[in-house]
């Protein structure tokens, strides 16, 4: 058999991505909640002297898709030469439904019986030979997290075969599964573990809600603590003691007010370089992403990674489900929101786990407008924080109110109802240090590779706009809105322009304008609301289509105009 | 005694008797293991018309209130 493409197919959250990364060495985000993978990823496996393409497919319960992530999975099926059907050994019966559907399609299949290590403490004994005999295709017990069984899985890939069973009705399928399970699995009683008791406590409303409040409060506190400590003890000293002297030397070398000095070092503030305000490529351009944003990206993704791997997010989704229905969404829509707090791009992609177009539209619109990414948040903390935490709180409270009000309105005016939640709640798993570090590193790398160039481009762009006096032109055109409606100086238009590219740079540009605290609050809020960054916008166009995206854009502009005006009046 | 899932007390165990939903919903529930004949335990019920959590074959699933209304369970004595 000529094998060129292998697909990894299975139910959500059975560990497909873990096995994928074991097989190919490719780096993918792995978490403990259904719907982590919404797009297929591919990598290569060396088998003998051949390179085989391995494709990690989003999880699906059946071949009759119910969400767009599942649709991706079913569309991909036709392309594989072999399917590695990853199943959760602790949940044989349900997982076998998809297995039978696959077998009915006449494609060669090999089964990876994953989470094998979990069967022991759950009191499940599976006779692998019997199961293999019943299914008529190879079955290999694996544990993606520890690498157990992966080598054997690779060795047996060539044995994969199509055991064509005639198309069955649902009834027949369940009967067959019943027989298979009876022949190959034995259950024994066992005691509840500590993690299982914790599972119960966090899903019951009386204990779950207070715990959720604590978890969220602690998460914010830890993120802030780590972020501030990193800045205060590591990044600020580095910039002040190492980078500043270097830049001063370069400045002397170039000579103040020369072209290259303006571009690389920027303006002197009170006779010296100010990393926040000078706006040169090598000063502010490096300081914003590395000195201000990176520490918070680090702390945010560290905390998020632990919560993801533990399996807390689906429980949070259940607890907020009731509230989210008022916004036209169900609880699981907090997954795109939470991811959006890190970066709006993965947030926008995660809307794929939602069922309908209406829900996706609402979730994407709310996220793009009211969920500030960590880069923006870090800059707001850095810029507004020194004026008092009260003002930072006002900004985030305003954004939260916007989220709720817009959700309520959209839910009223859009036809249809919000679909109901049906999600599997995964068992808690102890987060593994190595996995946490790997995921954190991937995300930091992603930030540095994708954001850093854009930040530099943004700073360069600002300098060009100022040098060519284009800013003045825009400032005059938009001054009625900026001055009269929002109470901002017309020069703030530069921040709005750069905000299309990067929100962190845009917030940073409010710094040199000598704004009052009120103006800072209004400006930061508007920057969060009026438009997502270009990267998010492109993803949203792809996800929602041009027509819906135009609607979203109109909503954004309206909301920005109104919110700015209101804040200007109230504060 | 047959009740719908929302009327079931947390901690109680029973057997699913019937799912009164359209073919789409029935299939979706089935594929997740929620189907007539299965033993389930109610884990929790959320305030207002919140989701209902059940345990079925070692696995917890949360279903929205409206869906839970369509799942009928015979309570074990």
Interface residues (C-beta under 8 A of the other chain):
Chain A: X61 X62 X64 X66 X90 X91 X93 X94 X97 X98 X122 X124 X170 X174 X199 X200 X203 X204 X205 X208 X314 X317 X318 X319 X321 X322 X330 X331 X419 X420 X421 X422 X423 X424 X425 X427
Chain B: X10 X24 X27 X28 X29 X30 X31 X32 X33 X35 X43 X44 X45 X46 X47 X48 X49 X50 X51 X53 X57 X58 X59 X60 X61 X62 X63 X64 X65 X66 X67
